[in-house]
């Protein structure tokens, strides 16, 4: 892990379980101090007896609030219980100074009292009132100045329950302001009112100008792939004084935009500059979600968000519970990050497709060969391809790099009117969405279930299948992510305002090596790639060519209607290259189709209208993640059988999404720096 991340990574304090005999309340001015021991307490809640257990430090008689001379607990109790000493629950009467700030969680503000979804920084009067009510107590009314409050996180809570949808905050309140307001005791409750951490948040990962300029060949690294993983790996390398040579097979983001425009207007697909390939990777033409399962409070996640904010993302990126950028913002941010890398002394090459990996006699990666015949060498290679870089996987297999099959997910892209989703999620408040211009966020959803599918024709046994929504794009559109005209796959994207009349999301089923076992003898670890290709070819044929998308009404799909409706009888689609009415039940193996049908019926109960005649399925969504992994040693970060090769990111099988890929890239850079220093 890079030093910036290690220094900022929060360490969760140990919180031993509180024994039943201990007080249940703690206040700020009476706080526990650590001590060693294993005894104390004694028996409780039985026939009335028990000596206190032995302790290695002074035990505490909770009745007298004083240590016992022999280290034993208070003696007789009511029945059997475990011993208590200062190690398990120390005395609560050690005075600690007031904290720098109090962190308050789940502070709710009604929609009509809030500044709205687009303002994640301003402390409105409604928020100040709610924070004051939380910290004040009986006989100690408090009125906080909004200037004493800092927003840490802002989310919109639309969960069903006794309360209407509302904004929910995490805030820090200045401790001196609380004391000045006359509050002398604050009840600390984990996950509700805590002492705010004193460590400042990590800064951006932008290298200083000239940081890698003049680096010798021994301090040079090749980075393959200009997506978030490769880009953040290059930034971190430059910051450490290692010159990165960033190779991207596609074009710079401003030129890439023109190529995608030609795809939409004239149906001209550039196989090297499209929605999958080019600066920023596939995530550039997406919703630009910045959510991650790593955890928003992790130091390296916060550093990635800080870097994006420094490069032009709105400051609400740092506070939003569900931050997203949208394609329009990502284009500007990527250009700024590229300039920072160049200013630091890094090198960026576009239209630089890697076709081969060069190795030494000992099996160490030493360089790459590009499609134009150029050969580059370096002591370290960060391999950060996108999950669509199938020819790169083949080149790695030819070079002997260790590859293994990995589960992924396949399915369709579900599209419905955004107004339908707004009403299902918000009820009467749906009118406040205003096509992305209102005070509340455009409604989204996340659905998941598991279904047991019986053996279908030609299949063996029954199996449990995970089915879930993925990459939901509120106010978005369905887009083609194909890299060749004989294979069709789709994805979703949104602009920052999320103002489109449609909502779309992938609806996918988990698949794995068992689903492509019939392809393994011929394709080895790349059998999953061939499985994807077969489905995409079938979808292209069903669409009739020219990247037209096969579609079917959701209710027809559930009923198994094999006769396609006329396109005029279908809901309008956002897909701009044209649609073809088709029977989508024929595109996947029967067990996958059965799992999708069962899940859609369940999801319609959770989200009314999901399976209605207003909803449309688009085929197919196959590239949710890579079906192959470049196997690495987690200690060194290098490929297990090829030194000098550092696999990272989504295409290598180690991330999913913009932020997790960026984090993995920065971590890979730290491994490279450590290896170069070790010689």
PAKOL-430815 format. One record per residue (C-alpha): x, y negated, z; residue number from 1; residue in three letters. Coordinates in steps of 0.2 Angstrom, whole numbers. Example, Ala and Ser with C-alpha at 12.3 -4.5 7.8 and 13.67 -1.06 7.14 Angstrom:
REM PAKOL-430815
ATOM     c1     c2     c3    i   aa
ATOM     62     22     39    1  ala
ATOM     68      5     36    2  ser
This chain:
REM PAKOL-430815
ATOM     c1     c2     c3    i   aa
ATOM      0      0      0    1  unk
ATOM      7    -17     -4    2  unk
ATOM     13    -28     10    3  unk
ATOM     -1    -41      7    4  unk
ATOM    -14    -27      9    5  unk
ATOM     -6    -18     24    6  unk
ATOM     -4    -35     33    7  unk
ATOM    -22    -39     31    8  unk
ATOM    -30    -22     33    9  unk
ATOM    -41    -23     49   10  unk
ATOM    -38     -9     62   11  unk
ATOM    -54     -3     70   12  unk
ATOM    -52     -3     89   13  unk
ATOM    -55     13     99   14  unk
ATOM    -72     12    107   15  unk
ATOM    -74     27    119   16  unk
ATOM    -92     32    123   17  unk
ATOM    -99     23    138   18  unk
ATOM   -104     35    152   19  unk
ATOM   -121     35    159   20  unk
ATOM   -115     28    176   21  unk
ATOM   -108     13    169   22  unk
ATOM   -116     -4    167   23  unk
ATOM   -124     -6    150   24  unk
ATOM   -121    -25    148   25  unk
ATOM   -105    -34    146   26  unk
ATOM   -102    -53    145   27  unk
ATOM    -89    -64    137   28  unk
ATOM    -82    -70    153   29  unk
ATOM    -81    -52    161   30  unk
ATOM    -72    -41    149   31  unk
ATOM    -64    -24    152   32  unk
ATOM    -45    -22    153   33  unk
ATOM    -36     -5    147   34  unk
ATOM    -29      8    159   35  unk
ATOM    -25     26    159   36  unk
ATOM    -34     40    167   37  unk
ATOM    -45     55    165   38  unk
ATOM    -55     56    181   39  unk
ATOM    -67     46    191   40  unk
ATOM    -86     47    191   41  unk
ATOM    -91     64    197   42  unk
ATOM   -107     73    197   43  unk
ATOM   -123     65    193   44  unk
ATOM   -142     69    191   45  unk
ATOM   -141     86    198   46  unk
ATOM   -143     93    216   47  unk
ATOM   -135     77    222   48  unk
ATOM   -117     80    224   49  unk
ATOM    -99     80    217   50  unk
ATOM    -82     72    221   51  unk
ATOM    -75     60    209   52  unk
ATOM    -63     67    196   53  unk
ATOM    -44     64    198   54  unk
ATOM    -37     49    188   55  unk
ATOM    -20     44    183   56  unk
ATOM    -24     26    186   57  unk
ATOM    -35     17    199   58  unk
ATOM    -53     23    198   59  unk
ATOM    -67     11    201   60  unk
ATOM    -81     12    213   61  unk
ATOM    -95      4    203   62  unk
ATOM   -105      1    219   63  unk
ATOM    -91     -9    227   64  unk
ATOM    -83    -15    210   65  unk
ATOM    -66    -11    218   66  unk
ATOM    -53      3    215   67  unk
ATOM    -53     18    227   68  unk
ATOM    -36     21    235   69  unk
ATOM    -34     39    229   70  unk
ATOM    -40     36    211   71  unk
ATOM    -56     46    214   72  unk
ATOM    -73     40    209   73  unk
ATOM    -87     35    220   74  unk
ATOM    -91     53    225   75  unk
ATOM   -109     60    226   76  unk
ATOM   -121     57    212   77  unk
ATOM   -136     65    205   78  unk
ATOM   -131     80    196   79  unk
ATOM   -118     85    184   80  unk
ATOM   -109     72    174   81  unk
ATOM    -92     69    166   82  unk
ATOM    -78     60    176   83  unk
ATOM    -75     41    172   84  unk
ATOM    -59     31    174   85  unk
ATOM    -53     15    168   86  unk
ATOM    -48     24    152   87  unk
ATOM    -65     29    148   88  unk
ATOM    -74     13    154   89  unk
ATOM    -63      0    163   90  unk
ATOM    -70    -12    176   91  unk
ATOM    -80    -27    168   92  unk
ATOM    -73    -41    178   93  unk
ATOM    -57    -46    170   94  unk
ATOM    -58    -63    164   95  unk
ATOM    -54    -66    146   96  unk
ATOM    -53    -83    137   97  unk
ATOM    -67    -87    125   98  unk
ATOM    -65    -81    108   99  unk
ATOM    -60    -92     93  100  unk
ATOM    -77    -88     86  101  unk
ATOM    -92    -77     88  102  unk
ATOM    -97    -66     74  103  unk
ATOM   -115    -63     72  104  unk
ATOM   -123    -50     61  105  unk
ATOM   -140    -48     54  106  unk
ATOM   -145    -66     56  107  unk
ATOM   -162    -68     47  108  unk
ATOM   -168    -83     38  109  unk
ATOM   -185    -84     29  110  unk
ATOM   -185    -88     10  111  unk
ATOM   -193   -105     12  112  unk
ATOM   -180   -110     25  113  unk
ATOM   -165   -105     15  114  unk
ATOM   -154   -114      2  115  unk
ATOM   -157    -99    -10  116  unk
ATOM   -148    -86    -18  117  unk
ATOM   -136    -97    -28  118  unk
ATOM   -128   -105    -12  119  unk
ATOM   -118    -93     -2  120  unk
ATOM   -108   -107      7  121  unk
ATOM   -120   -120     14  122  unk
ATOM   -127   -118     32  123  unk
ATOM   -145   -124     31  124  unk
ATOM   -155   -129     46  125  unk
ATOM   -164   -112     46  126  unk
ATOM   -148   -103     48  127  unk
ATOM   -141   -115     61  128  unk
ATOM   -158   -112     71  129  unk
ATOM   -157    -93     70  130  unk
ATOM   -138    -93     75  131  unk
ATOM   -142   -105     90  132  unk
ATOM   -157    -93     95  133  unk
ATOM   -145    -78     95  134  unk
ATOM   -132    -86    106  135  unk
ATOM   -143    -96    118  136  unk
ATOM   -151    -86    132  137  unk
ATOM   -163    -89    147  138  unk
ATOM   -160   -106    154  139  unk
ATOM   -146   -110    141  140  unk
ATOM   -155   -118    126  141  unk
ATOM   -142   -121    112  142  unk
ATOM   -142   -132     96  143  unk
ATOM   -127   -128     85  144  unk
ATOM   -121   -141     73  145  unk
ATOM   -121   -133     55  146  unk
ATOM   -103   -138     54  147  unk
ATOM    -98   -126     68  148  unk
ATOM   -105   -111     57  149  unk
ATOM    -96   -102     43  150  unk
ATOM   -104    -90     32  151  unk
ATOM    -95    -73     30  152  unk
ATOM   -108    -63     21  153  unk
ATOM   -125    -67     13  154  unk
ATOM   -138    -54      7  155  unk
ATOM   -156    -53      2  156  unk
ATOM   -165    -40     12  157  unk
ATOM   -180    -34      2  158  unk
ATOM   -183    -17     11  159  unk
ATOM   -200    -12     15  160  unk
ATOM   -205    -15     33  161  unk
ATOM   -214    -26     45  162  unk
ATOM   -205    -42     39  163  unk
ATOM   -206    -50     22  164  unk
ATOM   -191    -51     11  165  unk
ATOM   -178    -63     19  166  unk
ATOM   -160    -68     18  167  unk
ATOM   -148    -59     30  168  unk
ATOM   -132    -67     36  169  unk
ATOM   -116    -63     44  170  unk
ATOM   -108    -79     51  171  unk
ATOM    -94    -85     62  172  unk
ATOM    -99    -98     75  173  unk
ATOM    -85   -108     83  174  unk
ATOM    -82   -103    101  175  unk
ATOM    -78   -120    107  176  unk
ATOM    -95   -126    100  177  unk
ATOM   -104   -113    110  178  unk
ATOM    -95   -117    126  179  unk
ATOM    -98   -136    123  180  unk
ATOM   -117   -132    121  181  unk
ATOM   -117   -126    138  182  unk
ATOM   -118   -107    135  183  unk
ATOM   -106    -99    148  184  unk
ATOM   -110    -81    145  185  unk
ATOM   -113    -72    128  186  unk
ATOM   -119    -54    128  187  unk
ATOM   -108    -44    116  188  unk
ATOM   -117    -30    107  189  unk
ATOM   -107    -20     93  190  unk
ATOM   -114    -24     76  191  unk
ATOM   -124    -39     82  192  unk
ATOM   -113    -51     92  193  unk
ATOM    -95    -48     92  194  unk
ATOM    -78    -58     94  195  unk
ATOM    -73    -63     77  196  unk
ATOM    -56    -56     71  197  unk
ATOM    -42    -69     73  198  unk
ATOM    -33    -63     57  199  unk
ATOM    -35    -75     42  200  unk
ATOM    -42    -67     26  201  unk
ATOM    -29    -61     13  202  unk
ATOM    -25    -74      0  203  unk
ATOM    -26    -71    -19  204  unk
ATOM    -14    -59    -28  205  unk
ATOM     -8    -73    -40  206  unk
ATOM     11    -72    -43  207  unk
ATOM     21    -88    -42  208  unk
ATOM     27    -96    -58  209  unk
ATOM     43    -87    -64  210  unk
ATOM     42    -73    -50  211  unk
ATOM     47    -60    -63  212  unk
ATOM     57    -71    -75  213  unk
ATOM     74    -64    -79  214  unk
ATOM     71    -47    -71  215  unk
ATOM     84    -34    -77  216  unk
ATOM     78    -18    -86  217  unk
ATOM     80     -9    -70  218  unk
ATOM     66    -19    -63  219  unk
ATOM     54    -18    -78  220  unk
ATOM     38     -7    -79  221  unk
ATOM     26     -3    -93  222  unk
ATOM      7     -5    -89  223  unk
ATOM     -4      5   -101  224  unk
ATOM    -22     -3   -101  225  unk
ATOM    -28    -20    -99  226  unk
ATOM    -43    -17    -89  227  unk
ATOM    -45    -22    -70  228  unk
ATOM    -33     -8    -65  229  unk
ATOM    -19    -12    -77  230  unk
ATOM    -21    -31    -75  231  unk
ATOM    -20    -31    -56  232  unk
ATOM     -6    -18    -56  233  unk
ATOM      3    -31    -68  234  unk
ATOM     -1    -46    -56  235  unk
ATOM      6    -36    -41  236  unk
ATOM     21    -31    -50  237  unk
ATOM     25    -48    -56  238  unk
ATOM     23    -55    -38  239  unk
ATOM     36    -42    -32  240  unk
ATOM     48    -48    -45  241  unk
ATOM     46    -33    -57  242  unk
ATOM     43    -38    -75  243  unk
ATOM     27    -30    -81  244  unk
ATOM     24    -26   -100  245  unk
ATOM      5    -25   -101  246  unk
ATOM     -1    -15   -116  247  unk
ATOM    -19    -16   -122  248  unk
ATOM    -25     -7   -137  249  unk
ATOM    -39    -20   -140  250  unk
ATOM    -38    -38   -143  251  unk
ATOM    -38    -54   -131  252  unk
ATOM    -55    -57   -123  253  unk
ATOM    -59    -73   -134  254  unk
ATOM    -55    -63   -150  255  unk
ATOM    -64    -48   -143  256  unk
ATOM    -80    -58   -142  257  unk
ATOM    -80    -62   -160  258  unk
ATOM    -78    -44   -164  259  unk
ATOM    -93    -39   -153  260  unk
ATOM   -103    -53   -162  261  unk
ATOM    -99    -45   -179  262  unk
ATOM   -105    -29   -172  263  unk
ATOM   -122    -36   -167  264  unk
ATOM   -124    -47   -182  265  unk
ATOM   -117    -36   -196  266  unk
ATOM   -116    -19   -188  267  unk
ATOM    -97    -19   -190  268  unk
ATOM    -89     -8   -177  269  unk
ATOM    -70    -12   -174  270  unk
ATOM    -63      5   -167  271  unk
ATOM    -50     -5   -157  272  unk
ATOM    -60    -20   -152  273  unk
ATOM    -77    -17   -145  274  unk
ATOM    -87    -16   -129  275  unk
ATOM    -76     -2   -123  276  unk
ATOM    -59     -8   -129  277  unk
ATOM    -50    -24   -126  278  unk
ATOM    -44    -36   -113  279  unk
ATOM    -53    -33    -96  280  unk
ATOM    -59    -15   -102  281  unk
ATOM    -77     -9   -103  282  unk
ATOM    -82    -19    -87  283  unk
ATOM    -80    -36    -96  284  unk
ATOM    -96    -33   -106  285  unk
ATOM   -106    -26    -91  286  unk
ATOM   -115    -34    -76  287  unk
ATOM    -98    -38    -68  288  unk
ATOM   -103    -30    -52  289  unk
ATOM    -90    -32    -38  290  unk
ATOM    -98    -20    -26  291  unk
ATOM    -87     -5    -20  292  unk
ATOM    -88     10     -9  293  unk
ATOM    -71      6     -2  294  unk
ATOM    -79     -7     10  295  unk
ATOM    -80    -26      8  296  unk
ATOM    -70    -29     24  297  unk
ATOM    -54    -19     18  298  unk
ATOM    -40    -31     16  299  unk
ATOM    -36    -26     -2  300  unk
ATOM    -54    -28     -7  301  unk
ATOM    -54    -45      0  302  unk
ATOM    -38    -49     -9  303  unk
ATOM    -45    -44    -26  304  unk
ATOM    -61    -55    -23  305  unk
ATOM    -49    -69    -17  306  unk
ATOM    -40    -67    -33  307  unk
ATOM    -55    -68    -44  308  unk
ATOM    -61    -83    -35  309  unk
ATOM    -45    -92    -37  310  unk
ATOM    -46    -88    -56  311  unk
ATOM    -63    -96    -58  312  unk
ATOM    -76    -85    -50  313  unk
ATOM    -89    -95    -39  314  unk
ATOM    -84    -96    -21  315  unk
ATOM   -100    -86    -17  316  unk
ATOM    -91    -71    -23  317  unk
ATOM    -82    -71     -6  318  unk
ATOM    -98    -71      4  319  unk
ATOM   -111    -63     -7  320  unk
ATOM   -117    -46     -1  321  unk
ATOM   -119    -40    -19  322  unk
ATOM   -107    -51    -29  323  unk
ATOM   -108    -50    -48  324  unk
ATOM   -100    -61    -61  325  unk
ATOM   -108    -57    -78  326  unk
ATOM   -100    -56    -95  327  unk
ATOM    -99    -75    -97  328  unk
ATOM    -89    -78    -82  329  unk
ATOM    -78    -64    -84  330  unk
ATOM    -72    -70   -101  331  unk
ATOM    -65    -86    -93  332  unk
ATOM    -58    -77    -78  333  unk
ATOM    -48    -65    -88  334  unk
ATOM    -40    -78    -98  335  unk
ATOM    -35    -87    -82  336  unk
ATOM    -28    -71    -75  337  unk
ATOM    -18    -68    -91  338  unk
ATOM    -11    -85    -90  339  unk
ATOM     -5    -83    -72  340  unk
ATOM      4    -67    -77  341  unk
ATOM     13    -75    -92  342  unk
ATOM     18    -90    -81  343  unk
ATOM     25    -77    -69  344  unk
ATOM     36    -70    -82  345  unk
ATOM     26    -55    -87  346  unk
ATOM     23    -49   -105  347  unk
ATOM      6    -45   -113  348  unk
ATOM      4    -36   -129  349  unk
ATOM    -13    -34   -138  350  unk
ATOM    -17    -22   -152  351  unk
ATOM     -4    -11   -144  352  unk
ATOM    -11      7   -144  353  unk
ATOM      0     20   -136  354  unk
ATOM      1     36   -146  355  unk
ATOM     14     46   -137  356  unk
ATOM     24     47   -121  357  unk
ATOM     42     49   -121  358  unk
ATOM     51     60   -108  359  unk
ATOM     69     65   -103  360  unk
ATOM     75     82   -103  361  unk
ATOM     70     84    -85  362  unk
ATOM     52     80    -88  363  unk
ATOM     53     61    -82  364  unk
ATOM     43     49    -91  365  unk
ATOM     54     36    -99  366  unk
ATOM     44     26   -112  367  unk
ATOM     29     25   -124  368  unk
ATOM     27     25   -143  369  unk
ATOM     15     13   -150  370  unk
ATOM      4     15   -166  371  unk
ATOM     15      4   -176  372  unk
ATOM     30     14   -172  373  unk
ATOM     38      3   -159  374  unk
ATOM     46     12   -144  375  unk
ATOM     47      4   -127  376  unk
ATOM     57     11   -112  377  unk
ATOM     56      7    -94  378  unk
ATOM     60     16    -77  379  unk
ATOM     41     16    -72  380  unk
ATOM     25     18    -82  381  unk
ATOM      8     14    -74  382  unk
ATOM     -5     24    -84  383  unk
ATOM    -21     15    -82  384  unk
ATOM    -32     19    -97  385  unk
ATOM    -51     17    -98  386  unk
ATOM    -62     32    -97  387  unk
ATOM    -65     31   -116  388  unk
ATOM    -47     32   -121  389  unk
ATOM    -49     50   -127  390  unk
ATOM    -34     50   -138  391  unk
ATOM    -23     44   -124  392  unk
ATOM    -28     60   -114  393  unk
ATOM    -23     70   -129  394  unk
ATOM     -6     61   -130  395  unk
ATOM     -3     65   -111  396  unk
ATOM     -8     83   -113  397  unk
ATOM      4     84   -128  398  unk
ATOM     18     77   -117  399  unk
ATOM     14     90   -103  400  unk
ATOM      7     78    -90  401  unk
ATOM     -4     88    -77  402  unk
ATOM    -22     86    -81  403  unk
ATOM    -37     93    -73  404  unk
ATOM    -56     93    -76  405  unk
ATOM    -66     82    -65  406  unk
ATOM    -85     80    -62  407  unk
ATOM    -95     66    -70  408  unk
ATOM   -113     62    -74  409  unk
ATOM   -123     60    -90  410  unk
ATOM   -141     55    -94  411  unk
ATOM   -150     40   -102  412  unk
ATOM   -152     21   -100  413  unk
ATOM   -169     17    -92  414  unk
ATOM   -176      0    -97  415  unk
ATOM   -192     -8    -90  416  unk
ATOM   -199    -26    -89  417  unk
ATOM   -189    -35    -76  418  unk
ATOM   -206    -42    -70  419  unk
ATOM   -211    -24    -66  420  unk
ATOM   -196    -22    -55  421  unk
ATOM   -198    -39    -47  422  unk
ATOM   -216    -34    -42  423  unk
ATOM   -212    -17    -36  424  unk
ATOM   -198    -23    -25  425  unk
ATOM   -204    -40    -19  426  unk
ATOM   -223    -40    -20  427  unk
ATOM   -231    -57    -20  428  unk
ATOM   -213    -65    -18  429  unk
ATOM   -210    -59    -36  430  unk
ATOM   -215    -76    -43  431  unk
ATOM   -200    -84    -34  432  unk
ATOM   -188    -74    -45  433  unk
ATOM   -191    -86    -60  434  unk
ATOM   -181    -76    -73  435  unk
ATOM   -165    -79    -63  436  unk
ATOM   -169    -98    -59  437  unk
ATOM   -179    -96    -43  438  unk
ATOM   -173    -95    -25  439  unk
ATOM   -172    -76    -23  440  unk
ATOM   -161    -64    -33  441  unk
ATOM   -168    -55    -48  442  unk
ATOM   -174    -38    -41  443  unk
ATOM   -163    -23    -43  444  unk
ATOM   -164     -5    -37  445  unk
ATOM   -154     10    -32  446  unk
ATOM   -162     27    -33  447  unk
ATOM   -155     44    -29  448  unk
ATOM   -162     62    -26  449  unk
ATOM   -157     80    -27  450  unk
ATOM   -167     93    -37  451  unk
ATOM   -166    112    -38  452  unk
ATOM   -167    117    -56  453  unk
ATOM   -172    135    -60  454  unk
ATOM   -163    144    -74  455  unk
ATOM   -168    138    -91  456  unk
ATOM   -167    148   -107  457  unk
ATOM   -150    154   -110  458  unk
ATOM   -144    149    -93  459  unk
ATOM   -140    159    -77  460  unk
ATOM   -146    156    -59  461  unk
ATOM   -153    140    -51  462  unk
ATOM   -143    125    -46  463  unk
ATOM   -145    109    -36  464  unk
ATOM   -142     94    -46  465  unk
ATOM   -139     76    -40  466  unk
ATOM   -149     63    -50  467  unk
ATOM   -146     44    -48  468  unk
ATOM   -147     27    -55  469  unk
ATOM   -131     19    -60  470  unk
ATOM   -124      2    -65  471  unk
ATOM   -141     -6    -63  472  unk
ATOM   -142    -22    -73  473  unk
ATOM   -156    -34    -68  474  unk
ATOM   -161    -47    -81  475  unk
ATOM   -149    -38    -94  476  unk
ATOM   -148    -28   -110  477  unk
ATOM   -143    -11   -117  478  unk
ATOM   -127    -12   -127  479  unk
ATOM   -118      1   -138  480  unk
ATOM   -101      7   -131  481  unk
ATOM    -97     18   -145  482  unk
ATOM    -79     18   -152  483  unk
ATOM    -83     27   -168  484  unk
ATOM    -99     27   -179  485  unk
ATOM   -102     45   -178  486  unk
ATOM   -104     45   -159  487  unk
ATOM   -117     35   -150  488  unk
ATOM   -117     30   -131  489  unk
ATOM   -124     16   -122  490  unk
ATOM   -122      5   -107  491  unk
ATOM   -130    -10    -99  492  unk
ATOM   -124    -28    -97  493  unk
ATOM   -130    -45    -89  494  unk
ATOM   -125    -63    -90  495  unk
ATOM   -122    -72    -74  496  unk
ATOM   -140    -79    -73  497  unk
ATOM   -148    -62    -76  498  unk
ATOM   -161    -71    -86  499  unk
ATOM   -166    -58    -98  500  unk
ATOM   -184    -51    -97  501  unk
ATOM   -178    -33    -96  502  unk
ATOM   -170    -23    -82  503  unk
ATOM   -160     -7    -86  504  unk
ATOM   -150      6    -77  505  unk
ATOM   -142     22    -81  506  unk
ATOM   -152     37    -75  507  unk
ATOM   -139     51    -74  508  unk
ATOM   -137     69    -68  509  unk
ATOM   -121     75    -60  510  unk
ATOM   -111     88    -71  511  unk
ATOM    -95     97    -69  512  unk
ATOM    -84    111    -77  513  unk
ATOM    -97    124    -76  514  unk
ATOM   -108    114    -88  515  unk
ATOM    -94    114   -101  516  unk
ATOM    -86    131    -97  517  unk
ATOM    -90    137   -115  518  unk
ATOM    -78    124   -121  519  unk
ATOM    -64    127   -109  520  unk
ATOM    -55    141   -119  521  unk
ATOM    -53    129   -134  522  unk
ATOM    -50    113   -125  523  unk
ATOM    -43    117   -108  524  unk
ATOM    -44    102    -96  525  unk
ATOM    -51     91   -110  526  unk
ATOM    -67    102   -111  527  unk
ATOM    -77     88   -102  528  unk
ATOM    -72     76   -116  529  unk
ATOM    -78     88   -129  530  unk
ATOM    -94     90   -120  531  unk
ATOM    -97     71   -120  532  unk
ATOM    -93     71   -139  533  unk
ATOM   -106     84   -143  534  unk
ATOM   -119     75   -134  535  unk
ATOM   -114     58   -142  536  unk
ATOM   -114     66   -160  537  unk
ATOM   -132     73   -157  538  unk
ATOM   -138     56   -151  539  unk
ATOM   -130     47   -166  540  unk
ATOM   -139     59   -178  541  unk
ATOM   -155     57   -168  542  unk
ATOM   -154     38   -171  543  unk
ATOM   -152     40   -189  544  unk
ATOM   -134     33   -190  545  unk
ATOM   -128     15   -191  546  unk
ATOM   -127     15   -172  547  unk
ATOM   -146     15   -170  548  unk
ATOM   -152     21   -153  549  unk
ATOM   -164     35   -151  550  unk
ATOM   -177     30   -138  551  unk
ATOM   -193     38   -130  552  unk
ATOM   -206     31   -119  553  unk
ATOM   -204     38   -101  554  unk
ATOM   -221     45   -100  555  unk
ATOM   -219     54   -116  556  unk
ATOM   -202     61   -110  557  unk
ATOM   -211     68    -95  558  unk
ATOM   -225     76   -104  559  unk
ATOM   -213     84   -117  560  unk
ATOM   -220     75   -132  561  unk
ATOM   -211     82   -147  562  unk
ATOM   -219     71   -160  563  unk
ATOM   -211     54   -159  564  unk
ATOM   -222     38   -159  565  unk
ATOM   -221     25   -172  566  unk
ATOM   -208     12   -167  567  unk
ATOM   -222     -1   -167  568  unk
ATOM   -231      8   -153  569  unk
ATOM   -215      8   -141  570  unk
ATOM   -211     -5   -129  571  unk
ATOM   -199    -18   -135  572  unk
ATOM   -181    -14   -132  573  unk
ATOM   -166    -26   -129  574  unk
ATOM   -154    -15   -139  575  unk
ATOM   -149    -26   -154  576  unk
ATOM   -144    -13   -167  577  unk
ATOM   -161     -6   -169  578  unk
ATOM   -170      9   -161  579  unk
ATOM   -177     25   -168  580  unk
ATOM   -192     34   -160  581  unk
ATOM   -185     52   -155  582  unk
ATOM   -188     67   -144  583  unk
ATOM   -175     65   -131  584  unk
ATOM   -178     81   -123  585  unk
ATOM   -167     90   -136  586  unk
ATOM   -151     80   -133  587  unk
ATOM   -146     89   -117  588  unk
ATOM   -145    107   -111  589  unk
ATOM   -162    112   -103  590  unk
ATOM   -157    112    -85  591  unk
ATOM   -151     93    -87  592  unk
ATOM   -167     88    -95  593  unk
ATOM   -177     97    -81  594  unk
ATOM   -167     88    -68  595  unk
ATOM   -171     71    -76  596  unk
ATOM   -189     75    -77  597  unk
ATOM   -191     80    -59  598  unk
ATOM   -181     65    -53  599  unk
ATOM   -191     52    -63  600  unk
ATOM   -207     59    -56  601  unk
ATOM   -200     56    -38  602  unk
ATOM   -193     39    -42  603  unk
ATOM   -210     33    -49  604  unk
ATOM   -217     35    -31  605  unk
ATOM   -203     25    -24  606  unk
ATOM   -203     12    -38  607  unk
ATOM   -221     11    -46  608  unk
ATOM   -221      9    -64  609  unk
ATOM   -204     17    -66  610  unk
ATOM   -212     31    -76  611  unk
ATOM   -225     21    -85  612  unk
ATOM   -228     18   -103  613  unk
ATOM   -219      1   -101  614  unk
ATOM   -203     10    -98  615  unk
ATOM   -191     16   -111  616  unk
ATOM   -177     29   -111  617  unk
ATOM   -162     25   -122  618  unk
ATOM   -150     39   -127  619  unk
ATOM   -137     43   -122  620  unk
ATOM   -127     37   -107  621  unk
ATOM   -111     49   -106  622  unk
ATOM    -97     38   -100  623  unk
ATOM   -101     35    -82  624  unk
ATOM    -83     40    -77  625  unk
ATOM    -69     50    -84  626  unk
ATOM    -72     69    -85  627  unk
ATOM    -53     72    -83  628  unk
ATOM    -40     67    -70  629  unk
ATOM    -21     64    -72  630  unk
ATOM    -15     73    -56  631  unk
ATOM     -4     62    -45  632  unk
ATOM      5     64    -29  633  unk
ATOM     -4     52    -17  634  unk
ATOM     12     50     -7  635  unk
ATOM     23     44    -21  636  unk
ATOM      9     39    -33  637  unk
ATOM     17     48    -47  638  unk
ATOM     11     62    -58  639  unk
ATOM     14     79    -49  640  unk
ATOM     24     86    -63  641  unk
ATOM     31     70    -72  642  unk
ATOM     41     57    -62  643  unk
ATOM     40     39    -68  644  unk
ATOM     22     41    -73  645  unk
ATOM     10     32    -61  646  unk
ATOM     -8     37    -65  647  unk
ATOM    -21     24    -59  648  unk
ATOM    -38     18    -61  649  unk
ATOM    -55     24    -68  650  unk
ATOM    -48     32    -83  651  unk
ATOM    -35     42    -73  652  unk
ATOM    -49     48    -62  653  unk
ATOM    -46     38    -46  654  unk
ATOM    -58     23    -46  655  unk
ATOM    -76     18    -52  656  unk
ATOM    -80      0    -55  657  unk
ATOM    -71    -16    -57  658  unk
ATOM    -65    -19    -39  659  unk
ATOM    -60     -1    -35  660  unk
ATOM    -50      0    -51  661  unk
ATOM    -41    -17    -47  662  unk
ATOM    -37    -11    -29  663  unk
ATOM    -30      6    -36  664  unk
ATOM    -20     -4    -48  665  unk
ATOM    -12    -15    -34  666  unk
ATOM     -9      1    -24  667  unk
ATOM      0      9    -39  668  unk
ATOM     11     -7    -41  669  unk
ATOM     16     -5    -23  670  unk
ATOM     21     13    -27  671  unk
ATOM     31      8    -42  672  unk
ATOM     40     -6    -32  673  unk
ATOM     45      7    -18  674  unk
ATOM     51     19    -31  675  unk
ATOM     62      6    -40  676  unk
ATOM     69      1    -23  677  unk
ATOM     73     19    -19  678  unk
ATOM     83     20    -35  679  unk
